[in-house]
Amino acid sequence: MSDDISGGTEDVVGVLTQQIETHFGMGFDGLKAAVDAAPAAHPAATVVVKWHRLLRESQTALDQAEDDLLAALESQPSEVDDPTLDLAKHRVDAAVTARDGRAMVIRWLLDPHASGQQDATERLARTRGRRQGPAVPTSAPPRPATAPQAGKGVLR
């Protein structure tokens, strides 16, 4: 497994999907169907499929953040104002961080020699039903239409 998660030109999700297929010896769709049919039968596969879903969600959020950044850049007449650039850049950075963190978890789950790997997949499988969404939002909340401009309306 390559150590370069986000630096390559290849699709992170695609590369990890191939590694998952190699690790379990079957196509991802078949693995997902098997996990959906009997999640307790193979806890390690169940955990990997869960993290793969989270990875795909993060990649979708990253794609949207990049599209929003491009739209913001194209909508500016000449120079991009600092608040627009900061907000868009923050969203892209946060989405990359979330995506890469989830990719690292998958790589760790697939590495049988990784530190702390013993019994970790079983612990993760037991906790999988406790939380429905991501621990950290993968995108910034929308700014309210009535939000005051920075520095305006502050009493001293």
WOKA-V732788 format. One record per backbone hydrogen bond with DSSP energy under -0.5 kcal/mol. NH is the residue of the N-H (numbers start at 1). CO is the residue of the C=O. Records with the same first field share a line. If there is no record, write none. Layout:
# WOKA-V732788
NH->CO + CO
This chain:
# WOKA-V732788
5->3
15->11
16->12
17->13
18->14
19->15
20->16
21->17
22->18
23->19
24->20
25->21
26->21
31->27
32->28
33->29
34->30
35->31
36->32
37->33
38->34
41->38
42->38
46->42
47->43
48->44
49->45
50->46
51->47
52->48
53->49
54->50
55->51
56->52
57->53
58->54
59->55
60->56
61->57
62->58
63->59
64->60
65->61
66->62
67->63
68->64
69->65
70->66
71->67
72->68
73->69
74->70
75->71
76->72 + 73
78->79
85->81
86->82
87->83
88->84
89->85
90->86
91->87
92->88
93->89
94->90
95->91
96->92
97->93
98->94
99->95
100->96
101->97
102->98
103->99
104->100
105->101
106->102
107->103
108->104
109->105
110->106
111->107 + 108
112->110
114->111
117->114
120->117
121->117
123->119
124->120
125->121
126->122
127->123
128->124 + 125
130->127
147->144
152->149
155->153
